[in-house]
Amino acid sequence: MTFFTKMRSSHVGRKLTMATVWALEKIGIAEPGTYRTALMMEHCGYSAAVAGEMGIFTPLWVMIAKPKKTTTVKQETLSSTTSDSEI
């Protein structure tokens, strides 16, 4: 196991990652809301680890989403009157 593998799952590594995400959002490189999303994911990971230690962990994750609105694109076919020079 390398230093970086240990670092990313350690307390210090997680705090460093969160500080980096916060800084990137503040200077405008990361999209607004990135830090809040990272906080949520960190909380979920922590909660899953605690639940595993307690023996009550279940791998079921619920995702609620709305389908993306799609627009219908009308495709036109070339008519037989169109010459090859017009294409």
ZIMOLIN-V262267 format. One record per residue. N is the residue number from 1. RES is the residue in three letters. D_LAST is the distance of its C-alpha to the last C-alpha in whole Angstrom. Layout:
n:N res:RES d_last:D_LAST
n:N res:RES d_last:D_LAST
This chain:
n:1 res:MET d_last:61
n:2 res:THR d_last:60
n:3 res:PHE d_last:61
n:4 res:PHE d_last:57
n:5 res:THR d_last:57
n:6 res:LYS d_last:61
n:7 res:MET d_last:60
n:8 res:ARG d_last:57
n:9 res:SER d_last:59
n:10 res:SER d_last:62
n:11 res:HIS d_last:63
n:12 res:VAL d_last:62
n:13 res:GLY d_last:59
n:14 res:ARG d_last:58
n:15 res:LYS d_last:59
n:16 res:LEU d_last:58
n:17 res:THR d_last:54
n:18 res:MET d_last:55
n:19 res:ALA d_last:56
n:20 res:THR d_last:53
n:21 res:VAL d_last:50
n:22 res:TRP d_last:52
n:23 res:ALA d_last:52
n:24 res:LEU d_last:48
n:25 res:GLU d_last:48
n:26 res:LYS d_last:50
n:27 res:ILE d_last:49
n:28 res:GLY d_last:45
n:29 res:ILE d_last:44
n:30 res:ALA d_last:44
n:31 res:GLU d_last:43
n:32 res:PRO d_last:45
n:33 res:GLY d_last:47
n:34 res:THR d_last:47
n:35 res:TYR d_last:50
n:36 res:ARG d_last:51
n:37 res:THR d_last:49
n:38 res:ALA d_last:51
n:39 res:LEU d_last:54
n:40 res:MET d_last:53
n:41 res:MET d_last:52
n:42 res:GLU d_last:55
n:43 res:HIS d_last:57
n:44 res:CYS d_last:56
n:45 res:GLY d_last:56
n:46 res:TYR d_last:60
n:47 res:SER d_last:61
n:48 res:ALA d_last:59
n:49 res:ALA d_last:62
n:50 res:VAL d_last:65
n:51 res:ALA d_last:64
n:52 res:GLY d_last:64
n:53 res:GLU d_last:67
n:54 res:MET d_last:69
n:55 res:GLY d_last:67
n:56 res:ILE d_last:65
n:57 res:PHE d_last:62
n:58 res:THR d_last:59
n:59 res:PRO d_last:56
n:60 res:LEU d_last:54
n:61 res:TRP d_last:52
n:62 res:VAL d_last:50
n:63 res:MET d_last:47
n:64 res:ILE d_last:46
n:65 res:ALA d_last:43
n:66 res:LYS d_last:40
n:67 res:PRO d_last:37
n:68 res:LYS d_last:34
n:69 res:LYS d_last:33
n:70 res:THR d_last:29
n:71 res:THR d_last:26
n:72 res:THR d_last:24
n:73 res:VAL d_last:20
n:74 res:LYS d_last:19
n:75 res:GLN d_last:16
n:76 res:GLU d_last:13
n:77 res:THR d_last:12
n:78 res:LEU d_last:9
n:79 res:SER d_last:11
n:80 res:SER d_last:12
n:81 res:THR d_last:11
n:82 res:THR d_last:7
n:83 res:SER d_last:7
n:84 res:ASP d_last:5
n:85 res:SER d_last:6
n:86 res:GLU d_last:4
n:87 res:ILE d_last:0
